[in-house]
Amino acid sequence: MKKLLPKYPRILGIAPSTRGFGFAILEGLDTLVDWGVKSAEGDKNNQSLAKVEELIVRYQPDVMVLQDTSTKPFRRSARIRKLGKRLIALATRRKVSVALFSREQVRQVFFADAQGTKQALAEIVAKRFPEELGSRLPPKRRAWMSEDSRMDIFDAVALVLMLRL
């Protein structure tokens, strides 16, 4: 029997990174229920899977949204691509629908010319949720700086918003 999704499903966005993953839970049209960054060390894929499973158990999402890492050219590491496949398998086991969006699809939705930066995307997301995320917006990254781990939150929220825009 096919599972019918509610009109406004609860959506879990996951944005894997080198340090762990960012996540966001959206409910209804514009209620950001929870968001954050989960760190992982050692066996990062197994730790990340366990933490995502905890989020699924806690929030019971109807849909999980991930970046599509299977399309060429591969812009993500082999570890992140494997993690993506394992997250899809986890969602299937937990009876959670999965939506995949490429980086290019996200840019097409948020930017008229599809050429925006991660910082510009984070600023758009922060304006959409100013009370929740405005204070978490990292400063603009300089060439010598590594990416702020909080950017993973904005990536996850952008993925969640793909189902709403």
GIZI-V624624 format. One record per backbone hydrogen bond with DSSP energy under -1.0 kcal/mol. CO is the residue of the C=O (numbers start at 0). NH is the residue of the N-H. If there is no record, write none. Layout:
BEGIN
co:CO nh:NH
co:CO nh:NH
END
This chain:
BEGIN
co:9 nh:61
co:9 nh:62
co:10 nh:25
co:11 nh:64
co:12 nh:23
co:14 nh:21
co:18 nh:39
co:19 nh:16
co:20 nh:37
co:21 nh:14
co:22 nh:35
co:23 nh:12
co:24 nh:32
co:25 nh:10
co:26 nh:30
co:30 nh:26
co:33 nh:24
co:35 nh:22
co:37 nh:20
co:41 nh:43
co:42 nh:46
co:43 nh:47
co:44 nh:48
co:45 nh:49
co:46 nh:50
co:47 nh:51
co:48 nh:52
co:49 nh:53
co:50 nh:54
co:51 nh:55
co:52 nh:56
co:53 nh:57
co:54 nh:58
co:55 nh:59
co:61 nh:96
co:62 nh:11
co:63 nh:98
co:64 nh:13
co:65 nh:100
co:76 nh:80
co:77 nh:81
co:78 nh:82
co:79 nh:83
co:80 nh:84
co:81 nh:85
co:82 nh:86
co:83 nh:87
co:84 nh:88
co:85 nh:89
co:86 nh:90
co:87 nh:91
co:88 nh:92
co:89 nh:93
co:90 nh:95
co:91 nh:94
co:96 nh:63
co:98 nh:65
co:100 nh:67
co:101 nh:105
co:102 nh:106
co:103 nh:107
co:104 nh:108
co:105 nh:109
co:106 nh:110
co:116 nh:120
co:117 nh:121
co:118 nh:122
co:119 nh:123
co:120 nh:124
co:121 nh:125
co:122 nh:126
co:123 nh:127
co:124 nh:128
co:128 nh:132
co:129 nh:133
co:132 nh:135
co:141 nh:144
co:147 nh:150
co:148 nh:151
co:149 nh:152
co:149 nh:153
co:150 nh:154
co:151 nh:155
co:152 nh:156
co:153 nh:157
co:154 nh:158
co:155 nh:159
co:156 nh:160
co:159 nh:162
co:160 nh:163
co:160 nh:164
END
